[in-house]
Structures are given as structure tokens and as C-alpha cells.
Amino acid sequence: MTITKARGSVWSRADNSLSDADIKTHYEANLNTNEFDDVEKSKLASIAADAEKNMTKAELDALGIDAFSVNGVHASSGFSSDQTSVGVGAWSLYNSEANSADNTAVGVSSMLAMTTGNGNSGLGNASLSNCSTGWFNTAAGIEALHGLYSGISNVGIGDRAGYSAGANLSAGNFVVGVDYTISSSGDTDFTAIGAADNSVGTTFTATGAGSGTGTAYSNVSANTFVGYRAGYDVVSGSENTILGYGAYGTSAMQGVLQLGAGGVERLRVEDTGLYINGVQFTASGMTDAEVKIAYENNADTNEFSDGEEAKLAALKDLLPLANTWERAQSPTKLTLTDAATIDWDIEAGQSAEVTITANRAMGLPTNMTDSTAVLLVVKQDTSGARLLSYDAAFDFGDDGSPTLSTGANKVDVLTFMTVGTANLRFLGIKKGFSV
């Protein structure tokens, strides 16, 4: 029998007695001749002839796959305008700049240094950090939304969420298009970057980054920061909600609800009680007596006993009633000042006395009330013969004004009844009394 070596290093007998199975076994025993079944052959045959693994972005987009769905450190770093991108990994979607919207990034410092963000979601330490102008973003993680210079309707969750939001920026760091308020003018010319003047408190829209030593802050409004030390170092803003133990902020934050000790005290609860704007409202564990003492230690909160309250209540009941005088009632006698025109405040004394040392005139009495009997005692001085005239408010009727006694030191008594608040009707005179 003759043995020959066939092509492909397969040995065959001359009498051709090897079966197909024998030949297959001998063939596949060699290197690079692994089994390749008919199913696998059929699968490969279905792939287009020009197919390759390194497809272009256009080819992926045509298949409906976002080319910016990326993984890894610095994933999708430096895109100038991300839209509907997904980044997974540390620093994912890093430095996504203007007009980045509807993106999702997961990882440490995800979407770090986004210049303008809208509708983005970041998860991880410092997510959406330094998002200088943002709205409708959601970030979760330590220092989420850190450095939000100008933001509206964002949500930050985590330790120090919203850290430094609205913080003072030094000139050279202002973002064009963002509204700022000057906090210190320094040597910066704010008028060169959109401000009307360089005064502290002036609000302007930045037209440039600026230069010099001046500082300004932006308004952060309608945001929600939740977590331990939430809103940490937030400088200014309105209608923000900050919740968490150690919630922070400054007095410039308007409309802030803060729960937890520390920071700006709008509302906080501690073991010692409830505080509103820093004032203890109630205190857990305090007795009624302790609360009474704490209350009465303040100004204008003096003790008012039950007996005093009853006394005042009784007096109040008597005021509208007709009363019987149990003792003689004497009006205060008022001594009028002798002058060219004599003034009389009837409220100070409805019985008045004056000694005239020359010819005098009675002026218009003040503070008259209706239907009040008043007495005017007129004394002559040691010379006598002094005359007295009267303001038109004194009404003497048909009789006219009376003639006074002329003797030295003589006393006359004139009686009047007030009518309304500007008229006195003369009722009569008694003359010639001795001093």
C-alpha cells in the first residue's frame, strides 16, 4: 500500500479508504483550522460586504445612535454645545460650554465648568459644578451646583448643595450676558463692561469679563438646595428654598426658608425650642411659669395680675354709666398769664383767674368742648380802672360786654356756657368783690 501526502497537510491512503469524517478530524487537528459550523457561516454571510466596526458619526446617526453617548474618564470632554448627550465616568461632559441642554452625566465632577446649561441632570460629586448660568437643571452629590453664578429654578441635592451660588466674583471672571450687582468697586471701571456707574449696589449686565480689583455678585433665584449645609455661602438671591441642618445663606437672601441651626435664621428648630428670625418662639420642656418669666423679662411685657385685670374690667363697665358724685367735685383753677392778649386753654382749667395790669384783650380760647360751664375771674391791679376786651368767640348777646369794676384790687366773676367748640355765651357777671 502506498501512502501519499495530500494538499493542506492531510494524509490520505492511496486506496482512498478515509471517510469524510476522518479527513475532517485530521484537518482540524492543525493550527488555524478551527471548526466553523454552518450556522456561523450563515450569520457571517448576512453581513454586508462593506461593513466594518469603526463606523463614522454620520453612519451611527443614520442608525439612530447618538455619537456622544460616551463612557470613561473625561468622557465627551470639551464639546462646545452638547445636546441630549449622555456621559458616564469621572469628569463626564467636562467643559461643555454654551447652550448645552438636556444632557445627562454621571460621575465625579460630571458636567464640570458648563458655561450655560438648561435642563441638564448631573449625578456625582460636584455635579454641574461651575455651571455659571443655568436654569431647570438638577444636580445631586456633594457640592452639587457649586459656583452657580446666575441660576433660576435649579435643584441641588447633597452636602453644600448650591455652594457659593451667587458668590462674589473678582473682575476678570464676569460672564458676558449675566446680570451682576457691584459689591466693591476697587479700581475696576464697571462702566466699560455695561454698568451705568461704579457705585456699590449698581446692577448691570456684563458685556465683558472686566479687570482690576472690583467684585460683583449675581442674583440666584427660585432654586431649591437640600442637604447638610445646603446653600453654603450663598451670597444673594430671592425666593430660594434651603432645607437642611446647618443651612447657610446671608441676609441678602430674600424669601428663604431654612430649617436647621446656623446660617441665616429664618426658621429653625433646636432642642431648646423653635426660633423665628432668631427669636425663641416656644421652648420644648419649659413650664408655663418659665415661659411667663422669660416673656416678662422683655421690655413692655410687665406683669399684669389677675386682680389688676378685674379692676380695669370693673372701671370699663362704669365708664358709659351715669354716676352719682359721692364727694364735692372741684375743677382745677387755672391762673392765666397777664399779657396784651390773654390765652386760655379751657381743657387745662375751666375755672380761670387773671390779674390785669393794663388794658388787655381776651384771645380765642382753645380746646373748648360743647356745653361746658366756665368761670373767668378778673382782678384789677393796685391801680385799678383797667379795661378788658374780648375775642369774637365771646358772645354777650343784646346786653353787650359788661363794664368791669374800676377800683384797685377789685374782683369780678364772669360766667359763660360753651356752644360747640368755638363759642362762649355770656350768662352774667358779679362785680366788686374784695381780694
C-alpha positions in Angstrom: 0.0 0.0 0.0 1.3 3.4 -1.0 0.8 6.5 1.3 1.0 9.9 -0.2 0.8 13.4 1.4 -2.2 15.4 0.1 -2.6 19.2 -0.1 -3.3 21.0 3.2 -1.1 18.6 5.3 -3.9 15.9 5.2 -2.7 12.4 4.8 -4.7 10.1 2.5 -4.4 6.4 1.7 -3.9 5.5 -1.9 -6.9 3.3 -1.9 -9.0 6.4 -0.8 -10.3 4.5 2.2 -10.5 7.6 4.6 -14.1 8.8 5.2 -15.1 12.4 5.1 -15.3 12.4 8.9 -11.7 11.0 9.1 -10.5 13.7 6.8 -12.3 16.4 8.9 -10.7 15.2 12.1 -7.2 15.1 10.6 -7.7 18.6 9.0 -8.9 20.4 12.2 -6.1 18.9 14.2 -3.8 21.5 12.5 -3.3 25.1 13.7 -5.6 27.8 12.2 -8.1 25.1 11.1 -10.7 25.5 13.9 -14.2 24.3 13.4 -16.6 26.8 11.8 -20.2 25.5 11.7 -22.8 26.1 9.1 -24.9 28.4 11.4 -21.9 30.7 11.9 -21.2 30.7 8.2 -24.8 31.7 7.6 -24.6 34.5 10.1 -21.5 36.0 8.5 -23.0 35.7 5.1 -25.8 38.0 6.2 -23.4 40.9 7.0 -22.9 43.4 4.1 -19.6 43.1 2.3 -18.6 46.7 3.2 -19.4 46.5 6.9 -16.7 47.5 9.4 -16.5 48.1 13.2 -15.2 51.7 13.1 -18.3 53.5 11.9 -18.4 57.3 11.5 -20.7 59.6 13.5 -22.8 60.1 10.4 -23.2 56.4 10.0 -24.2 56.0 13.6 -26.6 58.9 13.5 -28.2 57.3 10.5 -28.8 54.3 12.6 -30.4 56.5 15.4 -27.4 56.2 17.8 -26.1 59.3 19.5 -22.4 59.5 18.8 -22.0 61.5 22.1 -23.1 58.6 24.3 -19.7 58.0 25.8 -18.0 56.3 28.8 -14.8 56.8 30.6 -12.7 59.4 32.3 -13.2 62.9 30.7 -15.9 61.4 28.5 -17.1 63.8 25.9 -14.7 66.5 27.1 -14.7 69.9 25.6 -17.7 69.9 23.3 -18.8 73.5 22.7 -22.5 72.7 22.6 -23.8 69.4 23.9 -27.4 68.4 23.2 -29.1 65.3 24.5 -25.8 63.7 25.3 -25.1 61.0 27.9 -21.8 60.9 29.8 -20.7 58.2 32.2 -17.5 58.4 34.2 -15.3 60.9 36.1 -15.4 64.4 34.5 -18.1 63.3 32.0 -19.3 66.0 29.7 -16.4 68.1 31.1 -16.2 71.7 29.9 -19.5 71.5 27.9 -19.9 75.2 27.1 -22.6 77.4 25.8 -26.1 76.2 25.0 -25.7 72.7 26.5 -29.1 71.3 27.1 -31.0 68.2 28.0 -27.8 66.3 28.9 -27.3 63.6 31.5 -23.9 63.0 33.1 -22.9 60.5 35.9 -19.6 60.6 37.7 -17.3 62.8 39.8 -17.4 66.4 38.6 -19.9 65.5 35.9 -20.7 68.4 33.6 -18.0 70.5 35.3 -17.5 74.0 34.1 -20.6 74.1 31.9 -20.9 77.8 30.8 -24.6 77.8 30.1 -26.8 74.8 31.0 -30.5 74.2 30.5 -32.5 71.1 31.6 -29.4 69.0 32.5 -29.2 66.2 35.1 -25.9 65.6 36.9 -25.2 62.9 39.4 -21.9 62.7 41.4 -19.5 64.8 43.5 -19.5 68.4 42.3 -22.0 67.6 39.5 -22.8 70.7 37.4 -20.0 72.5 39.3 -19.2 76.0 38.0 -22.3 76.0 35.8 -22.1 79.7 35.5 -25.5 80.4 34.0 -28.1 77.7 34.4 -31.8 77.0 34.6 -34.0 74.0 35.1 -31.0 71.8 36.0 -31.0 69.0 38.5 -27.8 68.0 40.3 -27.2 65.5 43.1 -24.0 65.0 45.1 -21.6 66.8 47.3 -21.3 70.5 46.3 -23.9 69.9 43.6 -24.4 73.1 41.6 -21.2 74.6 43.1 -20.4 78.0 41.8 -23.8 78.7 40.2 -23.2 82.4 39.4 -26.6 83.1 37.9 -29.3 80.4 38.1 -33.0 80.1 38.0 -35.3 77.2 39.0 -32.4 74.7 39.6 -32.5 71.8 42.1 -29.3 70.8 44.0 -29.3 67.9 46.5 -26.4 67.0 48.7 -23.8 68.3 51.2 -23.3 72.0 50.5 -25.6 71.9 47.5 -25.6 75.3 45.8 -22.2 76.0 47.4 -21.1 79.6 46.6 -24.1 80.2 44.4 -24.2 83.9 43.6 -20.8 84.4 45.3 -18.7 87.5 44.8 -16.6 87.3 41.7 -13.5 89.3 41.0 -13.2 91.4 37.9 -11.8 89.3 35.1 -14.2 86.4 35.8 -17.5 88.0 34.8 -19.6 86.1 32.2 -21.0 88.1 29.3 -24.7 88.4 29.4 -25.1 87.6 33.1 -26.6 90.2 35.5 -24.4 91.3 38.4 -24.6 93.8 41.3 -21.4 95.7 42.3 -20.3 94.7 45.8 -16.9 96.6 45.8 -15.7 99.0 43.2 -12.0 98.7 43.7 -10.1 100.1 40.8 -12.4 98.4 38.2 -14.1 100.5 35.6 -17.5 98.8 35.6 -18.8 101.4 33.1 -16.6 99.7 30.5 -18.5 96.4 30.9 -22.1 97.6 30.9 -22.6 99.4 34.3 -24.1 102.9 34.5 -21.6 103.8 37.2 -19.1 102.3 39.6 -21.2 102.6 42.7 -21.7 99.7 45.1 -25.2 98.3 44.6 -25.4 99.2 40.8 -26.8 96.3 38.8 -25.5 95.7 35.3 -25.4 93.1 32.5 -21.8 92.2 31.8 -20.5 92.9 28.3 -17.0 91.7 29.2 -15.0 89.9 31.8 -13.7 93.1 33.3 -10.3 93.8 35.0 -9.0 95.2 38.3 -9.8 94.6 41.9 -13.6 95.2 41.9 -16.1 92.5 42.8 -19.7 91.8 42.0 -22.3 89.1 42.6 -25.2 87.7 40.6 -28.8 87.0 41.6 -29.7 83.4 42.2 -33.4 82.9 42.4 -36.2 80.3 42.6 -33.8 77.5 43.3 -34.0 74.6 45.8 -31.0 73.4 47.7 -31.4 70.4 50.0 -28.9 68.7 52.2 -26.4 69.2 55.1 -25.1 72.8 54.9 -27.3 73.4 51.8 -26.9 76.8 50.3 -23.4 77.0 51.8 -22.0 80.6 51.3 -24.9 81.6 49.0 -24.5 85.3 48.8 -27.6 86.7 47.3 -30.9 85.7 45.8 -34.7 85.6 46.2 -37.4 83.0 46.5 -34.9 80.2 47.2 -35.7 77.2 49.4 -32.8 76.0 51.5 -33.5 72.9 53.6 -31.1 71.0 55.9 -29.2 71.0 59.1 -26.7 73.8 59.1 -28.5 75.6 56.2 -26.5 78.7 55.2 -27.0 81.9 53.4 -26.7 85.7 54.0 -29.2 88.4 55.0 -29.3 89.4 51.3 -31.1 86.1 50.5 -34.8 87.1 50.3 -37.7 84.6 50.6 -35.5 81.9 52.2 -37.0 79.1 54.3 -34.2 77.5 56.3 -34.6 74.5 58.6 -31.7 73.7 60.9 -29.3 75.6 63.1 -26.8 78.0 61.8 -26.7 80.4 58.9 -29.4 83.0 58.4 -32.1 82.2 61.0 -35.5 82.5 59.3 -37.0 79.3 60.9 -35.0 76.8 62.8 -35.7 74.1 65.4 -33.4 73.1 68.1 -33.6 71.2 71.4 -34.1 74.5 73.2 -37.1 75.4 71.1 -38.5 77.0 67.9 -36.9 80.1 66.6 -38.3 82.6 64.1 -35.9 85.2 62.8 -33.6 84.3 65.7 -36.2 84.9 68.4 -37.3 82.0 70.5 -41.0 81.5 69.9 -41.7 78.5 72.2 -39.4 76.1 74.0 -39.7 72.4 74.4 -39.7 71.3 78.1 -40.5 74.8 79.5 -43.2 75.1 82.1 -45.9 77.8 81.9 -44.2 79.6 84.8 -40.8 79.5 83.0 -42.4 80.9 79.8 -44.1 83.6 81.9 -40.7 84.7 83.4 -39.0 84.6 80.0 -41.8 86.7 78.5 -41.9 89.3 81.3 -38.1 89.8 81.2 -38.6 91.7 77.9 -39.3 95.4 77.5 -43.0 96.4 77.5 -44.1 93.0 78.8 -44.5 93.8 82.5 -46.5 91.5 84.7 -50.3 92.2 84.8 -52.0 90.4 87.6 -55.5 88.9 87.5 -56.6 91.3 90.2 -55.5 94.3 88.1 -57.3 92.9 85.1 -60.5 92.6 87.2 -60.1 96.1 88.4 -59.8 97.5 84.9 -62.7 95.5 83.8 -64.9 97.0 86.5 -63.8 100.5 85.6 -64.6 99.8 82.0 -68.1 98.8 82.9 -68.6 102.1 84.8 -67.5 104.5 82.1 -70.6 104.5 80.0 -73.0 104.8 83.0 -74.5 107.9 84.7 -72.7 108.4 88.0 -73.6 110.0 91.4 -70.9 112.2 93.0 -70.2 111.0 96.4 -68.0 114.0 97.2 -67.8 117.6 96.0 -66.1 118.0 92.6 -63.9 121.0 92.1 -62.4 121.9 88.7 -58.8 123.0 88.7 -58.4 126.8 88.9 -56.1 127.9 86.2 -54.0 131.1 86.6 -53.8 132.9 83.3 -50.7 134.8 82.3 -51.3 138.6 82.0 -50.4 139.8 78.5 -51.6 142.1 75.8 -53.7 139.2 74.5 -54.5 136.7 77.2 -54.5 133.0 76.2 -56.9 130.5 77.9 -56.7 126.7 77.4 -60.1 125.6 78.7 -59.1 121.9 78.8 -56.3 122.9 81.3 -58.8 124.7 83.5 -62.5 125.6 83.0 -62.2 128.0 86.0 -59.5 130.6 85.3 -58.2 133.7 87.0 -56.2 136.6 85.7 -54.9 139.9 87.3 -54.7 142.6 84.6 -52.1 145.3 85.0 -53.1 147.3 81.9 -55.8 147.4 79.3 -56.0 143.8 77.9 -57.8 141.6 75.4 -59.0 138.0 75.9 -57.9 135.9 73.0 -59.8 132.9 71.4 -59.9 130.2 74.0 -58.6 126.8 72.9 -59.7 123.2 73.5 -63.4 124.1 74.1 -66.0 121.3 74.3 -69.7 121.7 73.9 -72.0 122.6 76.8 -69.3 123.3 79.4 -69.8 126.0 82.1 -66.7 128.1 82.5 -65.8 130.9 85.0 -63.5 133.8 84.4 -62.2 135.7 87.5 -60.8 139.1 86.6 -58.8 141.1 89.1 -57.8 144.8 88.9 -54.2 145.5 90.0 -53.3 148.1 92.6 -54.0 150.9 90.3 -57.5 149.7 89.0 -59.6 151.1 86.1 -58.1 148.5 83.7 -60.3 147.7 80.7 -60.8 144.2 79.1 -61.9 143.5 75.5 -62.9 140.1 74.1 -62.4 137.9 71.0 -65.4 137.4 68.8 -65.8 133.9 70.3 -67.2 135.6 73.4 -71.0 136.2 72.7 -72.6 138.8 75.0 -76.0 138.8 73.3 -78.1 142.0 73.3 -76.6 143.2 76.6 -73.1 143.6 75.2 -69.9 143.2 77.1 -70.1 144.2 80.8 -68.2 147.1 82.4 -65.7 145.9 84.9 -65.2 147.3 88.4 -62.7 150.1 88.4 -61.5 150.1 92.0 -58.0 148.9 92.8 -57.8 145.2 93.6 -61.5 144.7 92.9 -62.6 141.2 91.6 -65.3 140.5 89.1 -66.6 137.0 88.2 -67.9 136.3 84.6 -69.8 133.1 83.8 -70.1 131.5 80.3 -71.5 128.4 78.6 -69.7 126.9 75.7 -71.6 126.3 72.5 -69.9 123.9 70.2 -66.1 124.3 70.1 -65.7 127.9 69.2 -68.3 130.0 71.0 -68.9 131.1 74.6 -72.3 132.6 75.6 -72.2 135.1 78.5 -74.5 134.2 81.4 -73.8 137.1 83.7 -71.3 139.0 85.9 -70.9 139.6 89.6 -68.8 142.6 90.5 -66.9 144.4 93.1 -65.6 141.6 95.3 -62.6 142.3 97.5 -59.4 140.4 97.1 
